[in-house]
Amino acid sequence: MTSKLSIHASISADRASVSFVAFSREQAIQCNITRKALEQCFWAPVGASDERLLKALSDGYERISARVHRKFLAHPSSSIHLDVIDFAS
Protein backbone atom coordinates (compact mmCIF):
# COMPACT_ATOMS: atom_id res chain seq x y z
CA MET A 1 0.00 0.00 0.00
CA THR A 2 1.36 3.39 -0.92
CA SER A 3 -0.46 6.07 0.99
CA LYS A 4 0.71 8.79 3.31
CA LEU A 5 -0.78 11.60 5.33
CA SER A 6 0.31 15.11 4.54
CA ILE A 7 1.70 17.21 7.35
CA HIS A 8 -0.54 20.07 6.26
CA ALA A 9 -3.69 19.59 8.31
CA SER A 10 -6.11 22.26 9.43
CA ILE A 11 -8.99 22.52 11.86
CA SER A 12 -12.36 23.59 10.42
CA ALA A 13 -13.74 26.98 11.47
CA ASP A 14 -16.39 25.31 13.63
CA ARG A 15 -13.76 22.94 15.08
CA ALA A 16 -15.91 19.94 14.08
CA SER A 17 -13.35 18.33 11.77
CA VAL A 18 -9.75 18.26 10.61
CA SER A 19 -8.89 18.54 6.92
CA PHE A 20 -5.78 17.04 5.37
CA VAL A 21 -4.45 15.73 2.09
CA ALA A 22 -3.65 12.04 1.78
CA PHE A 23 -2.10 10.24 -1.15
CA SER A 24 -3.18 6.88 -2.50
CA ARG A 25 -1.51 5.42 -5.56
CA GLU A 26 0.24 8.75 -6.10
CA GLN A 27 -3.08 10.62 -6.27
CA ALA A 28 -3.84 13.50 -3.87
CA ILE A 29 -7.12 13.12 -2.00
CA GLN A 30 -8.69 15.91 0.04
CA CYS A 31 -9.82 14.33 3.31
CA ASN A 32 -11.51 15.31 6.50
CA ILE A 33 -12.04 13.44 9.73
CA THR A 34 -14.60 14.46 12.31
CA ARG A 35 -13.69 15.61 15.80
CA LYS A 36 -16.03 12.89 17.06
CA ALA A 37 -13.95 10.22 15.28
CA LEU A 38 -10.72 11.62 16.73
CA GLU A 39 -12.28 11.69 20.21
CA GLN A 40 -13.86 8.24 20.09
CA CYS A 41 -11.27 6.34 18.07
CA PHE A 42 -7.95 8.18 18.42
CA TRP A 43 -7.71 9.23 22.06
CA ALA A 44 -8.36 12.96 21.63
CA PRO A 45 -10.03 14.21 24.81
CA VAL A 46 -13.53 15.66 24.46
CA GLY A 47 -13.12 19.40 23.89
CA ALA A 48 -9.44 18.99 23.01
CA SER A 49 -7.40 21.95 21.82
CA ASP A 50 -6.55 22.30 18.15
CA GLU A 51 -3.01 21.14 18.90
CA ARG A 52 -4.30 17.99 20.61
CA LEU A 53 -6.61 17.20 17.68
CA LEU A 54 -3.68 17.49 15.29
CA LYS A 55 -1.61 15.25 17.57
CA ALA A 56 -4.39 12.64 17.59
CA LEU A 57 -4.43 12.80 13.79
CA SER A 58 -0.66 12.37 13.66
CA ASP A 59 -0.64 9.57 16.24
CA GLY A 60 -3.36 7.69 14.35
CA TYR A 61 -1.60 8.11 11.00
CA GLU A 62 -1.32 4.44 10.08
CA ARG A 63 -4.92 3.55 10.81
CA ILE A 64 -6.31 6.73 9.24
CA SER A 65 -4.25 6.40 6.07
CA ALA A 66 -5.23 2.73 5.75
CA ARG A 67 -8.91 3.68 5.95
CA VAL A 68 -8.44 6.46 3.37
CA HIS A 69 -6.71 4.00 1.05
CA ARG A 70 -9.47 1.38 1.41
CA LYS A 71 -12.25 3.94 0.87
CA PHE A 72 -10.43 5.33 -2.16
CA LEU A 73 -10.00 1.88 -3.71
CA ALA A 74 -13.67 1.03 -3.11
CA HIS A 75 -14.98 4.37 -4.40
CA PRO A 76 -12.35 6.50 -6.16
CA SER A 77 -12.98 10.15 -5.40
CA SER A 78 -11.09 13.40 -5.05
CA SER A 79 -12.37 13.77 -1.47
CA ILE A 80 -13.00 11.40 1.42
CA HIS A 81 -14.89 12.04 4.65
CA LEU A 82 -14.07 9.92 7.71
CA ASP A 83 -16.35 9.53 10.72
CA VAL A 84 -16.67 7.18 13.69
CA ILE A 85 -18.44 4.52 11.60
CA ASP A 86 -15.37 4.20 9.37
CA PHE A 87 -13.32 2.94 12.31
CA ALA A 88 -15.97 0.74 13.94
CA SER A 89 -14.60 -2.52 12.57
C-alpha atoms as an extended CHARMM CRD file, in Angstrom:
* protein
*
        89  EXT
         1         1  MET       CA              0.0000000000        0.0000000000        0.0000000000  PROA      1               0.0000000000
         2         2  THR       CA              1.3560000000        3.3860000000       -0.9150000000  PROA      2               0.0000000000
         3         3  SER       CA             -0.4630000000        6.0730000000        0.9900000000  PROA      3               0.0000000000
         4         4  LYS       CA              0.7140000000        8.7940000000        3.3060000000  PROA      4               0.0000000000
         5         5  LEU       CA             -0.7790000000       11.5980000000        5.3250000000  PROA      5               0.0000000000
         6         6  SER       CA              0.3110000000       15.1140000000        4.5410000000  PROA      6               0.0000000000
         7         7  ILE       CA              1.6980000000       17.2070000000        7.3530000000  PROA      7               0.0000000000
         8         8  HSD       CA             -0.5380000000       20.0740000000        6.2570000000  PROA      8               0.0000000000
         9         9  ALA       CA             -3.6910000000       19.5850000000        8.3130000000  PROA      9               0.0000000000
        10        10  SER       CA             -6.1130000000       22.2640000000        9.4290000000  PROA      10              0.0000000000
        11        11  ILE       CA             -8.9940000000       22.5200000000       11.8590000000  PROA      11              0.0000000000
        12        12  SER       CA            -12.3610000000       23.5920000000       10.4240000000  PROA      12              0.0000000000
        13        13  ALA       CA            -13.7380000000       26.9810000000       11.4720000000  PROA      13              0.0000000000
        14        14  ASP       CA            -16.3950000000       25.3090000000       13.6290000000  PROA      14              0.0000000000
        15        15  ARG       CA            -13.7550000000       22.9380000000       15.0850000000  PROA      15              0.0000000000
        16        16  ALA       CA            -15.9100000000       19.9430000000       14.0810000000  PROA      16              0.0000000000
        17        17  SER       CA            -13.3480000000       18.3270000000       11.7740000000  PROA      17              0.0000000000
        18        18  VAL       CA             -9.7520000000       18.2640000000       10.6150000000  PROA      18              0.0000000000
        19        19  SER       CA             -8.8880000000       18.5400000000        6.9180000000  PROA      19              0.0000000000
        20        20  PHE       CA             -5.7800000000       17.0440000000        5.3700000000  PROA      20              0.0000000000
        21        21  VAL       CA             -4.4470000000       15.7260000000        2.0940000000  PROA      21              0.0000000000
        22        22  ALA       CA             -3.6470000000       12.0370000000        1.7800000000  PROA      22              0.0000000000
        23        23  PHE       CA             -2.1000000000       10.2380000000       -1.1530000000  PROA      23              0.0000000000
        24        24  SER       CA             -3.1760000000        6.8840000000       -2.5020000000  PROA      24              0.0000000000
        25        25  ARG       CA             -1.5100000000        5.4240000000       -5.5580000000  PROA      25              0.0000000000
        26        26  GLU       CA              0.2400000000        8.7520000000       -6.0980000000  PROA      26              0.0000000000
        27        27  GLN       CA             -3.0770000000       10.6200000000       -6.2700000000  PROA      27              0.0000000000
        28        28  ALA       CA             -3.8430000000       13.4950000000       -3.8750000000  PROA      28              0.0000000000
        29        29  ILE       CA             -7.1180000000       13.1160000000       -1.9980000000  PROA      29              0.0000000000
        30        30  GLN       CA             -8.6870000000       15.9140000000        0.0380000000  PROA      30              0.0000000000
        31        31  CYS       CA             -9.8200000000       14.3260000000        3.3090000000  PROA      31              0.0000000000
        32        32  ASN       CA            -11.5140000000       15.3110000000        6.5020000000  PROA      32              0.0000000000
        33        33  ILE       CA            -12.0400000000       13.4440000000        9.7300000000  PROA      33              0.0000000000
        34        34  THR       CA            -14.5950000000       14.4560000000       12.3110000000  PROA      34              0.0000000000
        35        35  ARG       CA            -13.6920000000       15.6140000000       15.8000000000  PROA      35              0.0000000000
        36        36  LYS       CA            -16.0270000000       12.8880000000       17.0560000000  PROA      36              0.0000000000
        37        37  ALA       CA            -13.9480000000       10.2170000000       15.2770000000  PROA      37              0.0000000000
        38        38  LEU       CA            -10.7180000000       11.6200000000       16.7330000000  PROA      38              0.0000000000
        39        39  GLU       CA            -12.2800000000       11.6950000000       20.2110000000  PROA      39              0.0000000000
        40        40  GLN       CA            -13.8580000000        8.2420000000       20.0850000000  PROA      40              0.0000000000
        41        41  CYS       CA            -11.2700000000        6.3390000000       18.0670000000  PROA      41              0.0000000000
        42        42  PHE       CA             -7.9520000000        8.1790000000       18.4230000000  PROA      42              0.0000000000
        43        43  TRP       CA             -7.7080000000        9.2320000000       22.0610000000  PROA      43              0.0000000000
        44        44  ALA       CA             -8.3570000000       12.9610000000       21.6250000000  PROA      44              0.0000000000
        45        45  PRO       CA            -10.0300000000       14.2100000000       24.8120000000  PROA      45              0.0000000000
        46        46  VAL       CA            -13.5340000000       15.6640000000       24.4580000000  PROA      46              0.0000000000
        47        47  GLY       CA            -13.1230000000       19.4030000000       23.8940000000  PROA      47              0.0000000000
        48        48  ALA       CA             -9.4390000000       18.9940000000       23.0150000000  PROA      48              0.0000000000
        49        49  SER       CA             -7.4040000000       21.9530000000       21.8240000000  PROA      49              0.0000000000
        50        50  ASP       CA             -6.5460000000       22.3020000000       18.1480000000  PROA      50              0.0000000000
        51        51  GLU       CA             -3.0090000000       21.1350000000       18.9040000000  PROA      51              0.0000000000
        52        52  ARG       CA             -4.3040000000       17.9890000000       20.6140000000  PROA      52              0.0000000000
        53        53  LEU       CA             -6.6110000000       17.2030000000       17.6850000000  PROA      53              0.0000000000
        54        54  LEU       CA             -3.6760000000       17.4950000000       15.2950000000  PROA      54              0.0000000000
        55        55  LYS       CA             -1.6050000000       15.2520000000       17.5720000000  PROA      55              0.0000000000
        56        56  ALA       CA             -4.3850000000       12.6370000000       17.5880000000  PROA      56              0.0000000000
        57        57  LEU       CA             -4.4290000000       12.7970000000       13.7860000000  PROA      57              0.0000000000
        58        58  SER       CA             -0.6640000000       12.3670000000       13.6570000000  PROA      58              0.0000000000
        59        59  ASP       CA             -0.6360000000        9.5680000000       16.2380000000  PROA      59              0.0000000000
        60        60  GLY       CA             -3.3650000000        7.6920000000       14.3540000000  PROA      60              0.0000000000
        61        61  TYR       CA             -1.5960000000        8.1090000000       11.0040000000  PROA      61              0.0000000000
        62        62  GLU       CA             -1.3230000000        4.4450000000       10.0760000000  PROA      62              0.0000000000
        63        63  ARG       CA             -4.9230000000        3.5470000000       10.8130000000  PROA      63              0.0000000000
        64        64  ILE       CA             -6.3140000000        6.7310000000        9.2400000000  PROA      64              0.0000000000
        65        65  SER       CA             -4.2510000000        6.3960000000        6.0660000000  PROA      65              0.0000000000
        66        66  ALA       CA             -5.2310000000        2.7310000000        5.7500000000  PROA      66              0.0000000000
        67        67  ARG       CA             -8.9120000000        3.6760000000        5.9490000000  PROA      67              0.0000000000
        68        68  VAL       CA             -8.4440000000        6.4650000000        3.3700000000  PROA      68              0.0000000000
        69        69  HSD       CA             -6.7060000000        4.0020000000        1.0510000000  PROA      69              0.0000000000
        70        70  ARG       CA             -9.4730000000        1.3850000000        1.4090000000  PROA      70              0.0000000000
        71        71  LYS       CA            -12.2510000000        3.9360000000        0.8680000000  PROA      71              0.0000000000
        72        72  PHE       CA            -10.4320000000        5.3280000000       -2.1600000000  PROA      72              0.0000000000
        73        73  LEU       CA            -10.0030000000        1.8810000000       -3.7130000000  PROA      73              0.0000000000
        74        74  ALA       CA            -13.6660000000        1.0270000000       -3.1110000000  PROA      74              0.0000000000
        75        75  HSD       CA            -14.9830000000        4.3730000000       -4.3980000000  PROA      75              0.0000000000
        76        76  PRO       CA            -12.3480000000        6.4970000000       -6.1570000000  PROA      76              0.0000000000
        77        77  SER       CA            -12.9830000000       10.1470000000       -5.3960000000  PROA      77              0.0000000000
        78        78  SER       CA            -11.0880000000       13.3980000000       -5.0480000000  PROA      78              0.0000000000
        79        79  SER       CA            -12.3660000000       13.7700000000       -1.4680000000  PROA      79              0.0000000000
        80        80  ILE       CA            -12.9960000000       11.4010000000        1.4180000000  PROA      80              0.0000000000
        81        81  HSD       CA            -14.8900000000       12.0350000000        4.6490000000  PROA      81              0.0000000000
        82        82  LEU       CA            -14.0680000000        9.9230000000        7.7110000000  PROA      82              0.0000000000
        83        83  ASP       CA            -16.3550000000        9.5280000000       10.7210000000  PROA      83              0.0000000000
        84        84  VAL       CA            -16.6730000000        7.1760000000       13.6910000000  PROA      84              0.0000000000
        85        85  ILE       CA            -18.4380000000        4.5170000000       11.6020000000  PROA      85              0.0000000000
        86        86  ASP       CA            -15.3720000000        4.1990000000        9.3680000000  PROA      86              0.0000000000
        87        87  PHE       CA            -13.3200000000        2.9370000000       12.3120000000  PROA      87              0.0000000000
        88        88  ALA       CA            -15.9710000000        0.7390000000       13.9430000000  PROA      88              0.0000000000
        89        89  SER       CA            -14.6000000000       -2.5230000000       12.5680000000  PROA      89              0.0000000000
